[in-house]
Amino acid sequence: MTRPFYSWDGDTLVLNILGTPNAKKDAIGKVKGHQLCISVKAVPRAGKATDYMVRFLADEFDVTTSDIQVVTGRMNVNKVLRIKAPKRLPDVIAQQELC
């Protein structure tokens, strides 16, 4: 059995992410193994792509940027994020929740 790409800790969503900086567009992609692929247009320089990703995901999950904590991977493509009380779930997660 494969590890899930997300879990819940109370009302906090914990996401395993495989980030792709310097992409053509910002997008939440497919699940690859135990990670959710997230692409952002930002250039990977001194954590700026991670900061950009947090802002992008804040809009996608309808939370503030302060509701998103980068647990691991600030300077790496492999990341773990905690999103406090997301008001909206992207389709890739919402479909999993229905199963």
N, C-alpha and C positions, 0 to 999 in steps of 0.2 A: 504494500500500500504506500502511495506517495504521500509526502508531507503536504498539508494544505498551505496555500500561499497567504492565508490570513487566519486570524483567530479573534475571538472576543475576550476581553478582560473587563467584565462588567459592561459598561456602556462605551468602552474604549476599543476601537478597532486597531488591531496590530497587523501591519502589512509587511510582507517580505517583498522587496522590490529589486528588480534588475533595471537600472537606469541606463538610458542612452542619451548622452548629451550631444549637442551640436547636430540635432536632427532637423529635418525639413519642416516639421510641424510638431506642436505639442499634442500628445495623444496618450491615452490609456490603451495599451495593446492587449495581447493575449497572455494567457498563463503559460510560462515555460518552466516545466519542472515544479518546483515549490516557490516560484517567484512570479510576480506580476510585472510585466514589461511596461515601463513608462518612458516615453520619449519626450525630450524638451529641446527647444531651439537654443538654449543658452550654452555658451562655451564653458568647458570644464576648467575653470581657473580659480584657485584659492577658495573652493566651496561655493562659488557663485551659481553653478548649475544646480546644486542642491537647494540653495535658497530660492532659486527660480522655481524648482520643482515643488517646493513647499507652497509657494504662492499659487501655482497652477492647481495643485491638489486641493488647496483651501477652497477655491472656486468650485471644483468638481464635487466636493463633499459638502459644500455649503457650510463651512466653518471658518473661523478666523485663523490666521497664520499662527497665532499663539496657541491654538488648540492642537497643533501638529508638533510632535516632538521627534527629532531625529535621534533614535536610540543608538544605532551603529551605522557606519558607512558615510559619514559626512564628506569624506574625500575619496570615496570609492563608488563604483557602480553598483555594488551589492549593499543594500540598505535595509534597515528595519525602522519603520515609522509607527508611531502611536498617534491615532487620530481620535480625539476626545469627542464623544457624542455626535457622530456625523448625522447631519439632517437629511442627506441624500446619498444613495449608494449608486455608483456607476453600474451599468448593466452586467459587467463581468462578475461583480460581487452579488448583485441583486438576484441574478439567475441561480447562483450557488445557494443562496439563502432559501430559495423555493424548494430545493431538492430535499 
